[in-house]
Amino acid sequence: MTESQQQVLEAIYQMQMSPQTFSYRWNADYGTLAELCCTSRSNVYHWLGGQTSRRVASRSHQRILALTDFMLSHTE
């Protein structure tokens, strides 16, 4: 792997976007977020839910949302 390719992989690894930010930016509902992140609607509910049931999305889920945001932002 070239140094340039390694730098791209490092940049991708550092990308993150919260479900709250993605949902607001793209008006995505629970079902859409669940499908994108290959998780259940219940998990999404806890990511976006009230304070008592709040969970933090994993880095891998946040990375999926960041990459999806990038792709949606760069298409016509």
Helices and strands as residue ranges (DSSP letters): H 3-14, H 19-26, H 30-37, H 41-48, G 51-53, H 59-73
